[in-house]
Amino acid sequence: MRVGIVGGGAMGQWLRREIGKAHDVLIYDVDKSKSDVESLAALVEWSDVVLVAVPFWDTAKVLDAIAPTASGRLVMDIATFKEGLAEVYRRFPPDAEVATVHPLFGPGASGIRGQRVLVMEVPGRSGAQRAFEFWRSLGAEVEWGDLSKHDYYVSRTIALSYAVGLALARLYSEAGEEIVKYGGTSFKYLATYAFSLLRDKNAQRYAERAPLDEFMKALQEGGDLGRSLIDPDVAYERFYKALECIGDIFKRE
């Protein structure tokens, strides 16, 4: 199978490496140094499957450009947020198959096998079942998602995690290096996550999608903390196991 990937960023290159273990893969990117073909049209013409792996704010524009030549192909996006994408997919030719996908991991993963991938049907369009089988054939743990609920939950998971992490990174930086002396286990864990976000130049774009008003309301309400989604004792045990893996990140070499 010939798989064309649009987007030569970290995730696009990672997907090229991993999908390339099972299929023929080419990449198109606006940065010609990262491209295997001269144009987006050439990539689509070559491909059986087209995977759009560009930043979420560019996804609709890229899908719009693909639509006129998508006949007979399966086209998928992996955008973190799906707002407006169903409308674009509805403009695809009737004989094109489409699906919207969310890999629940990043390019730091060791491989696709065992990683969770959500596949969502675009209402009124075929292609989701084929997309499901495509990712399952690569070894992913594939699950069905609901496009109508996707952005609601992602804004409260990924986006809110980015918002909190970036705020902590700024707060810790302003406090200065001496904060390390006074930081305990939770600081070590949170600082590792917070500062890891600084490698992502687009982190703020994700954080801006977070429902901070809901977060502040939950923070201020106090009292009943709500139902725990996992056993707190199990969470505490795994928290310390994670800390062992992190090690002493502040230790000077």
C-alpha positions, -999 to +999 in steps of 0.1 A: +000+000+000+012+035-008+007+060+021+013+097+015+019+118+046+012+156+045+035+173+070+072+169+077+072+179+113+082+156+142+050+136+141+050+133+103+086+121+103+078+097+131+048+083+112+069+079+081+094+058+100+068+036+117+043+032+088+072+027+065+080-006+082+048-020+066+040+002+036+056+024+010+056+060+023+063+094+009+060+129+026+050+163+013+058+194+033+059+231+024+095+229+035+110+213+004+140+199+023+115+176+041+095+166+010+098+135-013+076+150-039+072+184-056+036+192-048+006+181-027-012+171-059+017+147-068+015+131-034-022+125-035-020+111-071+007+086-059-011+076-027-037+049-018-040+064+016-034+101+025-026+110+061-027+147+070-003+154+099-001+192+100-009+215+130-046+214+139-051+250+128-039+242+093-057+209+088-089+222+073-070+242+047-049+212+037-080+189+035-097+215+013-067+214-011-067+176-012-105+173-018-106+178-056-081+150-063-092+126-035-113+102-056-107+066-048-085+073-019-087+070+019-080+104+035-074+108+072-063+136+095-047+133+130-056+168+141-057+173+179-089+194+175-116+186+150-136+218+148-149+224+112-133+193+097-166+174+091-178+202+069-146+200+048-149+163+045-184+166+032-170+184+002-149+154-009-159+134-040-185+107-033-160+079-041-134+092-016-133+075+018-125+097+048-121+094+086-108+116+114-082+100+137-065+109+170-033+090+179-032+094+217+006+096+218+034+118+204+066+113+185+084+103+217+067+069+216+089+039+208+065+026+181+029+023+170+024-012+184+004-011+216-004+027+213-040+039+215-056+054+184-091+068+183-109+065+149-141+086+143-166+084+116-174+116+097-212+117+096-226+107+062-192+095+049-176+061+045-141+052+054-140+049+092-140+011+091-111+010+066-092+035+088-098+013+118-084-017+100-054+003+088-043+013+123-050-021+137-029-037+110+000-016+123-004-030+158-022+000+174-048-005+201-077+011+181-109+023+196-140+040+182-145+077+192-174+101+188-166+131+167-193+152+184-177+147+218-141+148+208-131+184+213-151+187+246-129+160+261-096+169+245-100+205+257-102+191+293-074+166+289-047+176+265-054+214+264-059+218+301-027+197+308-008+221+285-023+252+302-014+240+337+020+228+327+030+260+310+018+281+339+039+260+363+069+263+340+066+301+341+060+301+379+090+278+386+113+298+363+104+331+380+110+316+414+146+307+404+169+277+409+166+278+446+131+264+443+146+230+437+159+229+472+124+231+486+106+210+461+094+176+471+080+146+451+050+164+435+073+193+424+097+169+408+069+152+389+052+184+378+084+202+369+094+173+347+062+176+328+061+214+328+095+220+314+091+192+288+064+213+272+089+240+264+103+219+236+070+223+218+069+257+200+032+253+195+024+245+232+006+278+238-018+271+209-029+239+227-032+256+260-054+283+246-081+257+241-083+248+278-115+256+297-098+277+324-130+291+338-141+255+346-107+248+361-108+279+383-144+270+394-133+235+404-103+249+422-124+274+442-153+251+451-135+230+477-155+205+498-165+174+478-137+165+455-159+143+433-157+107+423-122+093+418-119+077+383-091+054+396-082+040+430-063+067+448-041+042+466-032+026+432-025+061+418-002+069+447+018+037+442+022+043+405+031+080+411+061+069+431+071+043+404+069+071+378+092+092+400+118+064+401+118+064+363+122+102+362+153+100+385+170+132+397+164+155+368+180+185+386+212+167+394+242+185+380+264+163+357 
